[in-house]
Amino acid sequence: MESHDGETAERRAKGHIYVPDTSVVVDGRFTRFIQENVVNEVIIPTAVLGEIEHQANRGLATGFSGLAELKKIREACENLGITLSFYELEPSEYDIKHAHQGAIDALIRKCAHLTGATLITGDSIQRYMAEIEGIPVIYLAQRKETNMRIEDFFDEETMSVHIKAGVSAFAKRGRPGHFEMVKIAEPLSPGEVEELAYDIIERARRDEKSFIEMDLKGATVVQLRDYRIAITRPPFSDAMEITAVHPIVKLTLEDYALSEKLRKRLDEGAEGILVAGAPGAGKSTFVQALAEHYASLNRIVKTMEKPRDLVLRDEITQYTALEGDMAKTGDILLLVRPDYTVFDEMRTTDDFKVFTDLRLAGVGMVGVVHATRAIDALQRFIGRVELGVIPQIVDTIIHITAGEVGQVLTLSYVVKVPTGMNEEDLARPVIEVRDLNSEKLLYEIYSFGEQVVVVPVQEESAGIYRLAEKKIEEELKRLYPGARVRAKVTGTRSATIYVRESSIPAIIGKGGKNIERLERMLGISLSVEPLGGATQRGKIKVEVEIRKKTIQLVVGEEYARRKVAVLAGDSELFQAVVSREGKINMRKSTSNGKKLMHAINEGITLYAVPV
């Protein structure tokens, strides 16, 4: 270091020599400083250049802003006659390895010490370290003034602002579900958008209630107090763009027209809640109200958000992804053991697994998912979680539409014969999905073969039957190319194949070998009928046997395993599959059983027609 002594003494005698660190270069404060003060010489450590270049190579907004400011510093020095030089200190392996722990800042302080310059910084820790080491330091707390701020584009009715370089700026004005796009500014130049983005980032760095959620190559996500802001730049986007979202209303649960059943369920029973809706429907506004409602009941409430954009009272701690991993956040929450956790914006499989782990550990969970229908929110769990566990994880689904609570579903787990199947031996575990207010059964979820199906009960089993029929037809056409084939599923273990009458012997095979091989391959019982024959037969008068709890219709063994339409006179009541014994058994308590009893009490003759 002795080689610098003479040069250092000369500089000290000259005075007004300054060394900036990265914090005041990238935000323009140092440029303003040299324009407003007496400055004889500016010394920029190469460590500052390297740090800014590294940030720019990563596509970070601070890197590009820093490059622009370095150019402005050179121009200002040339215009004002200030000597500009660059001071190189070779970083050691330790410096490189520990750059994120302050080693680069230490190099900058060392540069100021060796050159006899005054350090200029906007970093409070850097200032304290310089003072401890006896290095002259000036702390610039004042931010760079800008011509515009993101808040300037908002008013009390603006939900979001969309700014892109070279394109007119637009805003969404209104309220969730009822808004319009409005032009709010003429096209901004790339420089103006860059300046706006820079102001956002720097204020987020220095405001204790703001933070930078994500800073990746080409994309930066910032939470600037109540504003959630996404900044993108090339090469990620084709031009620099800023999208800012701001909540315009903050509601309480009392502001929603909740039914007494839903209010009671939220207060006493619901612990696995999904809040679903389309983007902009008002999901976040509702979960904010729900979270604060639980907090008002003296329950410990936490949130998991990435980014953290819910506006909540200070008593509710908002967590983000710990080291970029929500699973680690979940591990912390298992130690904290809140009564309720709001998991905002669940998208990935890992998100649903974390939600599941916390719920099974006994934590009340409120998850927010994008879904156009309430049932679609539940579909997000299928395939990611074992079917039998789903009702333990989710018990209530609330769909938000245009800022209002729409359909509310509840889940229960039962063992039953799925709707539309008549044989008692087809009973299986079924998840029933009902409307909370009407208690009407809307969907059934169960395993059909190797697949899990969600079946609307209004359509009975039509959906899953069509899927099975298609697979049977594909297999038959593969084995018998060119054959006209139609399949009709008559139960989860039986189906009828309709082919040309001339093709029946080939499909059945000698001694029934071919049909038996097909049955083993498909795992179901098969019967073969001539194509068109099912619709050409006439009515079959059926005998009726009324028992204590059931009604038995005797159709005839020749129609075993066949699907028939049951008619009262000329009016079709329902369709059912005839058992191996040639009978149809129906419980009196079912809707079809009630139809039969009504027809029988009215003295109407019952018929069966093959379909």
FENBELRA-V270347 format. One line per field, one symbol per residue. phi: phi as a letter, one per 20 degrees, with the letter a starting at -180 (. if undefined). Layout:
phi: ???
This chain:
phi: .ffegfffffffffmldcdedffeffdnffgffffdcfcebdddffffgffffffffenefffffffffffffffffffemefdbcddcffegfgffdgfdoffffffffffffemeeedbddffgffffffemegbdddeffffcfbcfffedcfdeebccdcgncgeccecpbgncbcecfcbfgefgfffffffffffffffdefdcaefbcdfnbcdcddledecddcbfefdfbfbcccccfdccddfffeeefffffffffcdfccddddrfgnfoffffffffffffffemdfcccccbeecfdcfffeedddfflmcfffffffffeflffccedelecegfffffgfgfffeoefccddceaecfffffffefndcggfegffecdbcdedclmdfefcdcdbdcdaeggnddeffefafceedcfffemffdcccbecmedecddfffeldgfffffffffffffffffcgnfeccdcfdrfcbbdddcggfefgfffmfmmfffffffffembeccdcffnffeeeefdfdedcedfdccddeepffdgmeeceeddmdefeadbdfffenccdcfffffffffffffffemefdcccgc
